[in-house]
Amino acid sequence: MGVSALHGLAFLGNTLFAIDSLRGFLLKIDPKTDNTTVVNPYLVSEFTDVTGLAIWENTLWYTRDNRVYFCQNALQGDTIVNLAPELFATLPYEANGVAVWESTVYVTCERTGYIFVFSRETGREITRFPAPGIGFENITVQDEELWVCDKTEQTVYCLERGTGKTIFSVLTPFQSPSGLAFYPDPETGEKVLYVAYAGDELYILDNPNSEDQYELARRDRTFIHPLYYHYNEQERYATSNGFLIEMSYVEELEPLDEVFLEDVEWRIALPSETKRQKIREITAIGMPFTIETQDGERVAVFKFKPFNSKERRIFGWKALLEVRAIKYQLHPLDVENVQPLSPDFRAKYLVDNDNLAMESGVVKDAAEAAVGTETNILRKLLNIRNYVYDQLSYSLTSKIETPDIVLQRGIGSCGEYVGALLALGRLNGIACRTVGRYKCPAFPEQKNIPLQAEYNHVWLEFYIPGFGWVPMESNPDDIQDYGPYPLRFFMGLAWYHIEIGKGIKFQQLRNKGLPVNKEEVSVGNLAINHVRFIIREELPAD
């Protein structure tokens, strides 16, 4: 309480020290009780805008502006006794985070895009490593590893301390990670990674002086939360904090037109089983259904004999799901010599089977311009993604247009981003498919209350021969004009993505076993859909 923007974290035994960069508080926190003490009550102005914090032996280190400072003999036990700063190093631009390990000091700097490595004894730069992300980064050290959190990427990276090479990375369950430190649990001996978050949130302000009384406002939001992670080295992916989510999907019959069909199957895809999403239970809502398998995906089949537009029903399914964040750990060199696609995959995933306008000159020119002479599958798709992001700005649209229209218009919804990405990917020989269908509202602290999804969402997967399908978000990383764009959701998905009916239609009507012509009878004209989520509990990473 009373803290605005936590950044640097550092554990000393069982005591946590942290920096509130906005208020200038150097904080001493008891992890068990959350009791927080300001240990620099007369020096807060000297610590305003400090973002990095480290402790090595009895010396406290911190970053402010473009400088790195240390306070020699700052601690006796876990008590601060000296905060007289001495200048250690000056960077060309603002220094963000600092970590110290034996004779080495590590400093992150967003503006330069590097992690600077200094000698603790001489203050001279030894080397520098490329920063793993593109945003503000903080840093800590754990044995032979550097751990870096990136606010823009919403990611924590594990790096080799000697080379700066990324071993793996995981998505954080909340936005804007701003600091991190390992806590040695005295009871279990386990080292738990805690991450600080510093951002803001919308809330309803009750303002009695306002004409409308209730106003939409923003307030600071900062807290510390454990980050659970699991790296599956053999299968090249890492998972992080998961949640047990109850998702309900219901159709409410309210036909707009007179319809009578003798024998109707109303087919609704069910959640998928994946490396990051597990189904604990599926139950019927309103009407019983049977389950069929279509292209490896399960579908709920509701039967109406007959279907009369005068009837009113509510029907659907409820699923209890374990859902986690996932990030694949693949590099271009890992896929330099992939095998060609099989004829079945080429026939299914390199064709225009979804109004992709792949024969259009606009789309063909874009496919060529996006990739150029690149041949590596990961670099090709990343070039395509960045090209589409350069060409489009996000906006909700009244209907989904084809990629040629969207690219000329320069504005697209998530579905239109997906269409453009699919078309350009397939024209460049990359097997792609659409995936969706909803995102749980990203409020994991709001447990056991109903949460409503605002709208549906789609993203895509691309296929790497010899490895398998890998996810890629459609548009959330298109956050600034002409980049650089984050890589958080390139080969990664957050915990709140719900994968349903991968590679198949989400809903379909069949009459006497044959698909119903949607121009004559469409699901949208027959029913209103309702989607509800309830976050039950947080789960470990695996």
C-alpha positions in Angstrom: 0.0 0.0 0.0 1.2 3.5 -0.8 3.6 2.2 -3.5 3.2 3.3 -7.1 5.8 1.7 -9.4 8.0 -1.2 -8.2 11.1 -1.8 -10.3 14.4 -3.2 -9.0 14.1 -6.2 -6.6 16.9 -7.8 -4.5 16.7 -10.5 -1.9 19.1 -10.6 1.1 18.4 -13.8 2.8 14.7 -13.8 3.7 14.3 -10.0 3.3 13.3 -8.3 0.0 14.5 -4.9 -0.9 12.7 -3.0 -3.7 12.6 0.4 -5.4 9.5 2.5 -6.0 10.9 4.6 -8.9 8.0 7.1 -8.9 8.0 8.0 -5.1 11.7 7.4 -4.5 11.1 4.8 -1.8 13.7 2.2 -1.0 11.6 -0.5 0.5 12.3 -3.4 2.9 9.6 -6.0 2.6 8.9 -9.1 4.6 7.7 -11.7 2.0 5.7 -13.7 4.5 3.7 -10.8 6.0 3.9 -8.2 3.3 5.0 -5.7 5.9 6.7 -2.8 4.1 9.1 -0.2 5.5 10.6 2.8 3.8 14.3 2.7 4.7 15.2 6.0 3.2 12.6 8.4 4.6 14.9 11.4 4.4 16.5 10.6 1.0 13.5 9.8 -1.2 14.4 12.6 -3.7 17.9 10.9 -4.2 16.1 7.7 -5.1 13.4 9.1 -7.4 13.7 7.6 -10.9 15.9 4.7 -9.7 14.9 1.6 -11.6 17.6 -1.0 -11.0 18.6 -2.5 -7.7 21.2 -5.2 -6.7 22.9 -6.3 -3.5 26.3 -8.1 -3.5 27.8 -8.9 -0.1 27.1 -5.7 1.9 27.1 -3.3 -1.0 23.9 -1.9 -2.5 23.9 -1.0 -6.3 21.4 1.0 -8.2 20.8 2.8 -11.6 19.5 6.3 -12.0 19.4 8.2 -15.3 22.4 7.1 -17.3 24.6 6.3 -14.2 25.3 3.2 -12.1 26.0 3.9 -8.4 27.0 1.7 -5.4 26.8 2.3 -1.7 29.8 0.7 0.0 29.1 -1.1 3.4 25.4 -0.2 3.0 24.1 -3.1 5.0 24.7 -4.7 8.4 22.7 -7.9 8.3 19.5 -6.8 6.7 19.6 -3.3 8.0 20.5 -0.3 5.8 23.2 1.8 7.5 24.8 3.7 4.7 23.2 5.2 1.5 26.1 7.5 0.5 26.4 6.8 -3.3 29.6 6.5 -5.3 29.6 6.7 -9.1 30.5 3.4 -10.7 29.8 3.9 -14.5 28.2 6.2 -16.9 26.3 4.9 -20.0 25.5 6.8 -23.2 21.8 6.5 -22.5 19.5 5.8 -19.5 20.5 2.7 -17.5 17.6 0.5 -16.6 18.5 -2.6 -14.5 21.7 -3.7 -12.6 22.9 -7.1 -11.3 26.1 -8.1 -9.6 27.8 -11.5 -9.4 31.3 -11.8 -7.9 33.6 -9.5 -9.9 31.1 -8.7 -12.7 28.4 -6.0 -13.0 25.6 -6.3 -15.6 23.6 -3.3 -16.7 20.6 -3.1 -19.1 20.0 -0.2 -21.4 16.9 -0.1 -23.6 18.1 2.8 -25.8 21.3 1.0 -26.9 19.7 -2.5 -27.1 22.5 -4.0 -25.0 23.4 -5.5 -21.7 26.7 -4.0 -20.6 29.2 -6.1 -18.7 31.6 -4.3 -16.4 34.5 -5.3 -14.1 33.4 -4.6 -10.5 37.0 -3.8 -9.5 38.0 -1.4 -12.3 34.6 -0.2 -13.6 35.7 -0.9 -17.2 33.5 -2.5 -19.8 34.4 -6.1 -20.4 31.9 -6.8 -23.2 28.2 -6.4 -24.0 25.4 -8.7 -25.0 22.5 -7.9 -27.3 19.3 -7.4 -25.3 16.9 -10.2 -25.7 13.8 -7.9 -26.1 13.0 -4.5 -27.4 11.6 -2.8 -24.2 12.7 -1.6 -20.7 14.6 -4.5 -19.1 15.5 -5.3 -15.6 18.0 -8.0 -14.6 19.2 -10.4 -11.9 21.7 -13.2 -11.7 21.3 -16.8 -10.6 24.4 -18.9 -10.6 25.5 -19.3 -14.2 22.4 -17.6 -15.6 21.2 -14.1 -16.3 17.5 -13.5 -15.9 16.0 -10.5 -17.7 12.4 -9.2 -17.7 11.1 -7.0 -20.5 8.1 -4.7 -19.9 7.1 -4.5 -23.6 7.7 -8.1 -24.4 5.8 -9.3 -21.3 8.5 -11.9 -21.1 11.2 -13.2 -18.8 14.4 -14.5 -20.5 16.9 -17.0 -19.1 20.4 -16.3 -20.6 23.8 -17.9 -20.3 25.8 -15.7 -18.0 29.0 -16.1 -19.9 27.7 -15.5 -23.5 24.3 -13.8 -23.2 22.7 -16.5 -25.3 19.0 -17.1 -24.6 18.4 -20.5 -23.2 14.6 -20.1 -23.0 12.0 -17.5 -22.4 8.5 -17.5 -20.8 5.6 -15.2 -20.9 4.5 -13.5 -17.7 0.9 -13.8 -16.5 0.6 -10.0 -16.2 1.6 -7.1 -18.3 4.5 -4.8 -17.6 7.1 -6.8 -15.7 9.5 -4.3 -14.2 11.8 -6.2 -11.9 12.8 -9.7 -10.7 14.7 -11.6 -8.1 15.1 -15.1 -6.7 13.9 -15.9 -3.2 15.5 -18.9 -1.4 12.5 -20.5 0.4 13.9 -21.3 3.9 11.4 -24.2 4.3 11.8 -26.0 1.0 15.2 -24.8 -0.1 13.6 -24.1 -3.5 14.5 -20.8 -5.3 11.4 -19.1 -6.3 11.5 -16.4 -9.0 9.4 -13.3 -8.0 8.6 -10.6 -10.6 7.4 -7.1 -10.0 4.9 -5.4 -12.2 4.4 -1.7 -12.7 1.6 -0.4 -14.9 -1.9 1.1 -14.5 -5.5 -0.1 -14.7 -8.9 1.3 -15.6 -11.4 1.6 -12.8 -14.8 3.3 -12.2 -14.3 6.5 -10.2 -17.3 7.4 -8.0 -17.2 11.2 -8.3 -20.1 12.9 -6.6 -19.1 16.2 -8.1 -19.5 14.9 -11.6 -22.8 15.2 -13.6 -22.7 11.5 -14.4 -21.1 10.6 -11.0 -19.3 7.6 -12.3 -16.2 8.2 -14.5 -13.7 5.9 -16.2 -10.3 6.7 -14.8 -6.8 5.2 -14.5 -4.7 4.5 -11.5 -1.2 3.1 -10.8 -1.0 -0.7 -10.3 2.1 -2.4 -8.9 2.6 -5.7 -7.2 5.0 -8.7 -6.8 4.0 -12.2 -7.9 5.8 -15.6 -8.3 6.6 -16.6 -11.8 6.4 -20.4 -12.3 8.1 -21.9 -15.3 8.9 -25.2 -16.9 11.3 -25.7 -19.8 10.8 -28.8 -21.9 14.2 -28.8 -23.6 13.5 -31.9 -25.7 10.3 -30.5 -27.3 11.7 -27.0 -27.4 9.1 -25.1 -25.5 8.6 -23.4 -22.1 5.4 -23.0 -20.1 4.6 -20.5 -17.3 1.8 -19.7 -14.9 -1.4 -21.4 -15.8 -5.0 -21.1 -14.6 -7.9 -23.4 -14.2 -10.7 -21.8 -16.3 -14.3 -22.7 -16.6 -15.6 -21.6 -20.1 -19.2 -21.8 -21.1 -20.4 -21.4 -24.7 -24.2 -21.2 -25.3 -26.4 -20.5 -28.3 -29.8 -18.9 -27.6 -32.3 -19.6 -30.3 -34.0 -16.5 -31.6 -34.4 -16.8 -35.4 -34.8 -13.7 -37.5 -36.5 -15.6 -40.3 -39.1 -18.4 -40.6 -37.2 -21.7 -40.9 -38.3 -25.3 -40.9 -35.8 -28.1 -41.4 -36.7 -31.8 -40.9 -33.3 -33.1 -39.7 -30.6 -30.7 -38.4 -27.3 -31.2 -36.8 -25.9 -28.1 -35.1 -22.2 -28.7 -34.7 -20.1 -26.6 -32.3 -16.3 -27.3 -32.0 -15.0 -28.1 -28.5 -11.8 -26.9 -26.9 -8.6 -28.6 -28.1 -6.1 -30.7 -26.3 -2.6 -29.1 -26.8 0.7 -28.8 -25.0 -0.6 -25.8 -23.2 -4.3 -26.6 -22.9 -5.7 -29.6 -21.1 -9.4 -30.5 -20.8 -10.5 -31.7 -17.4 -14.2 -32.0 -18.1 -16.9 -31.1 -20.6 -20.6 -31.0 -19.8 -23.7 -30.1 -21.8 -25.8 -27.0 -21.2 -29.5 -27.0 -22.0 -29.5 -30.0 -24.4 -27.6 -33.2 -24.6 -25.0 -33.6 -27.4 -22.9 -36.4 -28.8 -19.2 -36.0 -29.6 -17.7 -36.6 -33.0 -14.1 -36.3 -34.2 -13.3 -34.1 -37.2 -9.8 -33.8 -38.5 -8.5 -34.8 -35.0 -10.7 -32.2 -33.3 -13.7 -32.9 -31.1 -17.1 -31.5 -32.0 -20.3 -31.3 -30.0 -23.3 -32.4 -32.2 -26.8 -31.1 -31.2 -29.7 -32.8 -33.0 -33.0 -31.2 -33.9 -35.7 -33.4 -35.5 -37.2 -31.2 -36.8 -35.8 -27.6 -36.4 -38.6 -25.1 -36.1 -37.9 -21.4 -35.9 -40.7 -20.9 -33.5 -39.0 -22.9 -30.8 -36.8 -21.3 -28.1 -33.9 -23.0 -26.5 -30.6 -22.5 -24.8 -27.9 -25.1 -25.6 -24.2 -25.4 -25.6 -21.3 -26.7 -23.5 -19.2 -26.0 -20.4 -15.5 -26.9 -20.2 -13.1 -27.0 -17.3 -9.7 -26.2 -18.8 -6.1 -26.0 -17.6 -4.5 -23.3 -19.7 -0.9 -22.1 -19.5 1.3 -19.6 -21.4 3.7 -21.2 -23.9 6.7 -20.0 -25.7 8.6 -22.1 -28.3 12.4 -21.9 -28.3 13.3 -22.2 -31.9 16.0 -20.2 -33.8 16.5 -19.8 -37.6 19.5 -22.1 -37.5 17.4 -24.8 -36.0 15.2 -24.9 -39.1 17.7 -24.1 -41.8 17.3 -27.4 -43.6 13.7 -28.5 -43.1 12.2 -31.1 -45.4 9.6 -30.0 -48.1 5.9 -30.2 -47.2 4.1 -33.4 -48.0 1.7 -33.4 -50.9 -1.2 -33.6 -48.5 -0.1 -30.5 -46.6 0.5 -28.6 -49.8 -3.0 -29.5 -51.1 -4.6 -28.5 -47.8 -2.5 -25.5 -46.5 -1.0 -23.8 -49.5 -4.3 -23.2 -51.4 -6.8 -20.4 -51.3 -9.7 -22.1 -49.5 -10.9 -19.1 -47.4 -11.3 -16.1 -49.6 -7.7 -15.1 -49.4 -7.4 -13.5 -52.9 -4.1 -15.3 -53.5 -4.5 -14.8 -57.3 -4.8 -11.0 -56.8 -1.9 -8.9 -58.1 -1.9 -6.9 -54.9 -1.5 -10.0 -52.8 1.1 -11.6 -55.0 3.2 -8.4 -55.1 2.9 -8.1 -51.3 4.0 -11.8 -50.9 7.1 -11.1 -52.9 7.9 -7.8 -51.3 7.5 -9.1 -47.8 10.1 -11.9 -48.1 12.5 -10.8 -50.8 15.3 -13.4 -51.1 14.9 -14.9 -47.7 14.7 -18.7 -47.6 14.6 -19.6 -43.9 11.1 -20.5 -42.8 11.3 -18.5 -39.5 12.8 -15.4 -41.0 10.4 -15.6 -43.9 7.3 -15.7 -41.7 8.8 -13.0 -39.4 9.4 -10.8 -42.4 5.8 -11.4 -43.5 4.5 -10.5 -40.1 6.5 -7.3 -39.9 5.4 -6.4 -43.5 1.8 -6.8 -42.6 2.3 -4.8 -39.4 3.9 -2.0 -41.5 1.0 -2.0 -43.9 -1.9 -2.2 -41.5 -3.3 -0.4 -38.5 -5.8 -2.2 -36.2 -9.5 -1.4 -36.1 -12.7 -3.3 -35.6 -14.5 -3.6 -39.0 -18.1 -4.4 -39.8 -17.2 -7.4 -41.9 -14.1 -9.4 -42.9 -12.8 -8.3 -46.3 -10.3 -10.2 -48.5 -6.5 -9.5 -48.1 -6.3 -7.5 -51.4 -8.9 -5.0 -50.1 -7.4 -4.9 -46.6 -3.8 -4.3 -47.8 -5.0 -1.4 -50.1 -7.2 0.0 -47.3 -4.4 -0.1 -44.7 -6.8 -1.0 -41.8 -7.8 -4.4 -40.5 -9.4 -6.3 -37.7 -7.7 -9.4 -36.2 -9.5 -11.6 -38.7 -8.3 -9.5 -41.6 -4.7 -9.5 -40.2 -5.0 -13.3 -40.1 -6.2 -13.4 -43.7 -3.3 -11.3 -44.9 -0.8 -13.4 -43.0 -2.3 -16.6 -44.3 -2.3 -15.4 -47.9 1.3 -14.1 -47.9 2.5 -17.2 -45.9 0.9 -19.7 -48.2 2.2 -17.9 -51.3 5.7 -18.3 -49.9 5.3 -22.0 -49.3 4.5 -21.9 -45.6 1.7 -24.1 -44.4 -0.6 -21.9 -42.2 -4.1 -22.3 -40.7 -6.5 -20.2 -38.6 -6.9 -20.9 -34.9 -9.2 -19.3 -32.3 -11.7 -18.7 -30.9 -11.8 -16.6 -27.7 -9.7 -15.0 -25.1 -10.5 -15.1 -21.5 -10.5 -11.6 -20.0 -7.0 -11.2 -18.7 -7.9 -10.5 -15.0 -6.4 -13.5 -13.1 -6.8 -11.8 -9.8 -10.6 -11.8 -10.3 -11.3 -15.4 -9.4 -14.6 -17.2 -9.1 -16.7 -14.4 -10.7 -18.3 -14.4 -14.2 -16.2 -12.7 -16.8 -17.6 -11.8 -20.2 -15.5 -11.9 -23.5 -16.1 -8.7 -25.5 -15.7 -10.4 -28.9 -14.1 -13.5 -30.5 -10.5 -13.6 -31.6 -8.5 -15.5 -34.2 -4.8 -16.1 -34.7 -2.8 -18.6 -36.8 -0.4 -21.5 -36.6 2.3 -22.3 -39.1 3.8 -25.7 -39.8 7.5 -26.5 -39.6 8.2 -29.9 -41.3 9.8 -32.3 -38.9 8.7 -30.2 -35.8 5.0 -29.5 -36.0 2.5 -26.6 -35.6 3.7 -23.4 -33.9 1.4 -20.5 -32.9 1.6 -16.9 -34.0 -0.7 -14.0 -32.9 -2.4 -12.0 -35.6 -2.2 -8.4 -34.5 -1.5 -7.7 -30.7 2.2 -7.0 -31.3 1.5 -4.3 -33.9 2.0 -1.6 -31.2 4.0 1.1 -33.0 4.4 2.3 -36.5 7.2 0.6 -38.4 8.6 -1.4 -35.4 10.6 -2.7 -33.9 7.8 -5.1 -33.0 7.8 -7.4 -30.0 8.4 -11.1 -30.4 6.4 -12.1 -27.3 3.6 -13.8 -29.3 5.7 -15.0 -32.3 5.8 -18.7 -31.5 4.0 -18.0 -28.2 0.5 -17.7 -26.7 -0.6 -16.2 -23.4 -2.5 -18.1 -20.8 -5.8 -16.5 -21.7 -6.0 -17.8 -25.3 -8.6 -20.6 -25.6 -7.8 -22.9 -28.5 -11.1 -24.3 -30.0 -11.5 -26.5 -33.1 -8.0 -26.0 -34.6 -8.2 -26.1 -38.4 -11.9 -26.7 -38.6 -15.0 -24.5 -38.7 -16.2 -23.4 -35.3 -19.8 -23.9 -36.1 -21.7 -25.7 -38.9 -25.3 -26.6 -39.7 -26.0 -29.9 -41.4 -29.4 -31.0 -42.8 -29.7 -34.7 -43.5 -26.0 -35.0 -43.3 -25.1 -32.3 -45.8 -23.8 -28.8 -45.0 -26.6 -26.2 -45.0 -26.1 -23.3 -47.5 -25.2 -20.4 -45.2 -26.6 -17.9 -47.7 -30.0 -19.5 -47.1 -29.8 -20.3 -43.4 -27.0 -18.8 -41.2 -26.1 -19.4 -37.6 -26.0 -15.6 -37.0 -29.7 -15.3 -38.1 -30.8 -18.2 -35.9 -29.3 -17.6 -32.6 -27.4 -15.2 -30.2 -24.2 -16.6 -28.7 -23.2 -16.1 -25.0 -19.7 -16.7 -23.7 -18.7 -16.7 -20.1 -15.4 -17.4 -18.2 -14.7 -18.1 -14.6 -11.1 -18.3 -13.4 -11.1 -20.9 -10.7 -7.4 -21.0 -9.5 -3.8 -20.5 -10.5 -1.8 -23.5 -11.6 1.9 -24.3 -11.7 3.8 -24.2 -15.0 3.5 -27.9 -15.8 
